[in-house]
Amino acid sequence: VETKTGQILYAKNIHERLSIASLTKIMTALVALENKGLDDQILINESVTKVEPDNMELLAGEKLTVKELLYGIFLISANDAAEALSQGIVIKEEFIKMMNSKAKQLGMKDTYFANPTGLDEDNNTHSTAFDLVLLSRYAIRNFPVLVDISKLDHVLLPKTENHQDYNMYSVINLLKTYPGVVGFKTGYTQDAGLTLVTIARREDKEVIGVLLGSENRRDEARKLLDYSFQKLGF
């Protein structure tokens, strides 16, 4: 999809409901930013430290800012960071209601969120490629800082009086292998397969691509981006 106009450049089964894994965290980040400031402190409680896998290894009693937790979410898809953000706003059940309410508001008719991480043993969380474009366009339009965060290859959060140091490298392979890619979010579970929302720019054009249930995320994304930019005249 061309971001500014919403023009669909390529589509296949865009309304098919599928598991989305950690793409769930885009909504988690959006709801958090609509209720907290980037510099607001989040207290890490004991339950957050037990969340596995893919985590920042947060410690109980630490305090991290919303922005620091967003680094964990977008660079390494940290599940403990997503849980911490949700618990720092309201109780978990209420946060999930807020996620689904926002989905409804955005017109995401084929989406349901069961938790803030995307780890869903019962496979209740689902969405579609179409709905995830609606979510991603809204998120980056209203909170461009999410692109600034997700385009980083590496972040070092030095030790402070509030938390230990955190050294994180992005898991988005395309940042280094496809010119113009500026983020956005990856995901994987055995049931969902490889999932991806990616943003790429060339001159004044920007493309959002969504892949669900992929077996070769990097190569498929490259083909979709090549095709999309070719269609836009590049």
Long-range contacts (C-beta under 8 A, 24 or more apart in sequence): 1-133, 1-137, 1-207, 1-208, 1-209, 2-205, 2-206, 2-207, 2-228, 2-232, 3-137, 3-140, 3-199, 3-206, 3-207, 3-208, 4-206, 6-137, 9-207, 9-227, 9-228, 9-231, 9-232, 10-224, 10-227, 10-228, 10-231, 11-129, 13-129, 14-128, 14-129, 14-130, 15-110, 15-128, 15-129, 15-130, 16-128, 16-129, 16-212, 17-110, 17-126, 17-127, 17-128, 18-126, 18-127, 18-128, 18-192, 18-212, 18-213, 19-120, 19-123, 19-125, 19-126, 19-189, 19-191, 19-192, 19-193, 19-195, 19-212, 19-213, 20-118, 20-125, 20-126, 20-127, 20-132, 20-187, 20-192, 20-195, 20-212, 21-118, 21-187, 21-188, 21-189, 21-192, 21-195, 22-54, 22-77, 22-79, 22-117, 22-118, 22-185, 22-186, 22-187, 22-188, 22-195, 23-118, 23-127, 23-132, 23-185, 23-187, 23-195, 23-196, 23-197, 24-82, 24-113, 24-115, 24-116, 24-117, 24-118, 24-125, 24-187, 25-73, 25-74, 25-77, 25-82, 25-116, 25-117, 25-118, 25-185, 25-187, 26-132, 26-135, 26-136, 26-139, 26-184, 26-185, 26-197, 27-99, 27-102, 27-103, 27-113, 27-135, 28-73, 28-82, 28-85, 28-86, 28-99, 28-116, 28-117, 29-70, 29-73, 29-74, 29-85, 29-139, 29-143, 29-146, 30-102, 30-135, 30-138, 30-139, 30-142, 30-143, 31-86, 31-89, 31-95, 31-98, 31-99, 31-102, 32-66, 32-70, 32-85, 32-86, 32-88, 32-89, 33-66, 33-143, 33-145, 33-146, 34-102, 35-89, 35-98, 36-66, 36-88, 36-89, 37-66, 38-65, 38-66, 38-67, 38-70, 38-145, 39-65, 39-66, 39-67, 40-65, 40-66, 40-88, 41-65, 41-162, 42-66, 42-69, 42-84, 42-85, 42-87, 42-88, 43-88, 44-84, 45-87, 47-83, 47-87, 48-80, 48-83, 48-84, 48-87, 49-80, 51-79, 51-80, 51-83, 51-117, 52-79, 53-79, 54-78, 54-79, 55-79, 55-80, 55-81, 56-80, 56-81, 56-166, 56-168, 58-84, 58-163, 59-163, 59-164, 62-162, 62-163, 62-164, 63-162, 63-163, 64-157, 64-162, 64-163, 67-145, 67-149, 68-157, 68-163, 68-166, 70-145, 70-146, 70-149, 71-149, 71-152, 71-155, 71-157, 71-166, 71-168, 72-166, 72-168, 74-146, 74-149, 74-150, 74-170, 74-183, 74-184, 74-185, 75-149, 75-150, 75-152, 75-154, 75-155, 75-168, 75-169, 75-170, 75-171, 76-168, 76-169, 76-170, 76-171, 77-171, 77-185, 77-186, 77-187, 79-117, 79-118, 79-119, 82-116, 82-117, 82-118, 83-116, 83-117, 85-116, 86-116, 92-116, 103-131, 103-135, 106-131, 106-134, 106-135, 106-138, 107-131, 107-134, 108-134, 108-135, 111-135, 118-187, 118-189, 118-192, 119-189, 120-189, 123-191, 127-212, 128-212, 129-210, 129-211, 129-212, 132-197, 132-210, 132-212, 133-208, 133-210, 136-184, 136-197, 136-199, 136-208, 136-210, 137-208, 140-184, 140-199, 146-183, 146-184, 147-182, 147-183, 147-184, 147-199, 149-183, 150-182, 150-183, 150-184, 150-185, 150-199, 151-175, 151-181, 151-182, 151-183, 172-198, 173-218, 174-198, 174-200, 174-218, 174-221, 174-222, 177-218, 177-222, 178-221, 178-222, 178-225, 180-225, 181-225, 184-208, 186-217, 196-221, 198-225, 200-225, 200-229, 202-229, 202-232, 202-234, 203-234, 205-229, 205-232, 205-234, 207-232
